[in-house]
């Protein structure tokens, strides 16, 4: 049975296609330093390196894009704001073409990545884990993960290159405004 691929963060506007999932990194980044954590099972991709954490410290700013993501624009952000940025029909067609190409490439990569993750989990389930086997399995996961990230990054770069500098500036403004407008979690919730 094929795994389900859901569109939530990155390819939300392309739900009709719905082949590959959410590739913009809208998830928590707590375990990204582990193999396989840079591409989640639902397809989200994290391009920025993980940020070190201190146990018990407030992480604040988890919704802010990482340093790499901040320079790029996911397709859903562009689609949701196409009128505001004055997106031309030719630009829309180019972006649509890039997303569809990436989706096609990513399906096979996601299957392979999931297979390698399962192999790593199998090695790690032993009461006494073979370090050499776990290291080799982790290396295979990271190779596949990097292939997914590479396809994703190439697509985001091509999308950015379709946009004018004025459109990019407007998207940054919208993204910053939306991030600042998001309500902060209430410390008194749940009481």
C-alpha positions as CSV (number, residue, x, y, z in Angstrom):
1,X,0.0,0.0,0.0
2,X,1.4,3.4,-0.9
3,X,1.9,5.9,1.9
4,X,-0.4,8.9,1.9
5,X,1.1,12.3,0.9
6,X,-0.8,15.2,2.4
7,X,-0.4,18.9,1.3
8,X,-0.3,21.2,4.3
9,X,2.4,23.8,4.4
10,X,4.2,24.1,1.1
11,X,2.0,22.5,-1.6
12,X,-1.3,23.4,-0.1
13,X,-2.4,25.2,-3.2
14,X,-1.7,22.2,-5.3
15,X,-4.0,19.9,-3.3
16,X,-5.5,18.6,-6.5
17,X,-2.1,17.2,-7.4
18,X,-1.4,16.0,-3.9
19,X,1.6,13.8,-4.7
20,X,4.2,15.2,-2.3
21,X,3.7,16.8,1.0
22,X,4.4,20.0,2.7
23,X,7.9,20.9,1.9
24,X,8.5,24.3,3.6
25,X,9.5,23.3,7.1
26,X,6.5,24.4,9.1
27,X,7.2,21.9,11.9
28,X,9.1,22.0,15.2
29,X,12.8,21.5,14.8
30,X,13.7,19.9,18.1
31,X,15.1,16.6,16.6
32,X,16.4,17.8,13.3
33,X,20.0,16.8,14.2
34,X,19.0,13.1,14.0
35,X,19.2,11.3,10.6
36,X,15.9,11.4,8.8
37,X,14.5,14.3,10.8
38,X,15.2,16.9,8.1
39,X,12.5,15.4,5.9
40,X,9.5,14.3,8.0
41,X,7.3,11.3,7.1
42,X,4.7,13.6,5.6
43,X,7.3,15.2,3.3
44,X,8.2,18.5,5.1
45,X,11.7,19.6,4.3
46,X,14.0,21.6,6.6
47,X,16.8,23.3,4.7
48,X,18.3,25.3,7.5
49,X,20.7,23.4,9.8
50,X,19.1,22.6,13.2
51,X,19.5,25.2,15.9
52,X,21.1,23.9,19.1
53,X,18.8,23.9,22.1
54,X,19.3,24.1,25.8
55,X,17.0,21.9,27.9
56,X,14.4,24.0,29.7
57,X,15.2,27.2,27.7
58,X,12.5,28.9,25.7
59,X,12.8,28.3,22.0
60,X,10.8,31.4,20.9
61,X,10.6,32.1,17.2
62,X,10.0,28.5,16.0
63,X,7.6,29.9,13.5
64,X,10.3,32.1,12.0
65,X,11.8,30.7,8.8
66,X,15.4,29.5,9.1
67,X,18.2,31.5,7.5
68,X,17.9,29.6,4.2
69,X,14.1,29.5,4.1
70,X,14.0,33.2,4.8
71,X,15.7,33.9,1.4
72,X,13.2,31.8,-0.5
73,X,9.4,31.8,-1.2
74,X,7.2,28.6,-1.0
75,X,4.6,28.3,-3.7
76,X,1.7,28.6,-1.3
77,X,2.9,32.0,-0.1
78,X,3.0,33.2,-3.7
79,X,-0.3,31.7,-4.6
80,X,-2.1,33.1,-1.6
81,X,-0.7,36.6,-2.4
82,X,-0.6,36.6,-6.2
83,X,-2.8,39.6,-6.6
84,X,-0.9,41.6,-3.9
85,X,2.4,41.0,-5.7
86,X,1.1,41.4,-9.2
87,X,1.9,37.9,-10.4
88,X,1.8,37.7,-14.2
89,X,0.2,34.7,-15.9
90,X,3.6,33.6,-17.4
91,X,5.1,33.7,-13.9
92,X,2.3,31.6,-12.5
93,X,2.8,29.0,-15.3
94,X,6.5,28.9,-14.6
95,X,6.0,28.4,-10.9
96,X,3.3,25.7,-11.6
97,X,5.7,23.9,-13.9
98,X,8.5,24.0,-11.3
99,X,6.2,22.6,-8.6
100,X,4.9,19.8,-10.8
101,X,8.5,18.8,-11.8
102,X,9.6,18.7,-8.2
103,X,6.5,16.7,-7.2
104,X,7.3,14.2,-9.8
105,X,11.0,13.9,-8.8
106,X,10.1,13.7,-5.1
107,X,7.7,10.8,-5.1
108,X,10.4,8.3,-5.9
109,X,12.8,9.9,-3.4
110,X,10.2,9.8,-0.7
111,X,9.6,6.1,-1.2
112,X,13.4,5.4,-1.0
113,X,13.8,7.7,2.0
114,X,11.0,6.0,3.9
115,X,12.5,2.6,3.1
116,X,15.9,3.7,4.5
117,X,14.2,5.2,7.6
118,X,12.5,1.9,8.3
119,X,15.8,0.0,7.9
120,X,17.4,2.4,10.5
121,X,14.5,1.9,12.9
122,X,14.9,-1.8,12.6
123,X,18.6,-1.6,13.5
124,X,17.8,0.7,16.4
125,X,15.1,-1.6,17.9
126,X,17.7,-4.1,19.1
127,X,18.4,-4.1,22.8
128,X,22.1,-3.9,22.0
129,X,22.5,-1.7,18.9
130,X,25.3,-2.6,16.5
131,X,27.1,0.8,16.1
132,X,28.5,0.0,12.7
133,X,25.1,-1.1,11.3
134,X,23.4,1.9,12.9
135,X,26.0,4.3,11.4
136,X,25.7,2.8,8.0
137,X,21.9,2.8,8.1
138,X,21.9,6.5,9.3
139,X,24.3,7.4,6.4
140,X,21.9,5.9,3.9
141,X,19.0,7.9,5.4
142,X,21.0,11.1,5.2
143,X,22.0,10.5,1.6
144,X,18.3,10.1,0.6
145,X,17.3,13.0,2.8
146,X,19.9,15.2,1.1
147,X,18.5,14.2,-2.3
148,X,15.1,15.3,-1.3
149,X,16.5,18.6,0.1
150,X,18.4,19.2,-3.1
151,X,15.3,18.8,-5.3
152,X,13.4,21.0,-3.0
153,X,16.0,23.7,-2.8
154,X,16.4,23.7,-6.6
155,X,12.7,24.2,-7.0
156,X,12.6,27.1,-4.5
157,X,15.6,28.8,-6.3
158,X,13.8,28.5,-9.6
159,X,10.6,29.9,-8.2
160,X,12.5,32.8,-6.7
161,X,14.2,33.5,-10.0
162,X,10.8,33.9,-11.6
163,X,9.9,36.7,-9.3
164,X,10.9,40.3,-9.7
165,X,12.9,42.1,-6.9
166,X,9.7,44.1,-6.1
167,X,7.6,41.0,-5.8
168,X,10.2,39.4,-3.6
169,X,10.3,42.5,-1.3
170,X,6.5,42.4,-1.1
171,X,6.5,38.7,-0.2
172,X,9.0,39.3,2.5
173,X,6.9,42.1,3.9
174,X,3.8,39.9,3.8
175,X,5.6,37.0,5.5
176,X,7.0,39.2,8.2
177,X,3.6,40.9,8.8
178,X,1.8,37.5,9.0
179,X,4.5,36.1,11.3
180,X,4.2,39.1,13.6
181,X,0.4,39.0,13.6
182,X,0.3,35.4,14.7
183,X,-1.0,35.3,18.3
184,X,1.6,34.2,20.9
185,X,0.8,31.1,22.9
186,X,-0.9,32.0,26.1
187,X,0.9,31.1,29.3
188,X,-2.5,30.9,31.1
189,X,-4.2,28.5,28.6
190,X,-5.4,25.3,30.1
191,X,-6.0,26.7,33.6
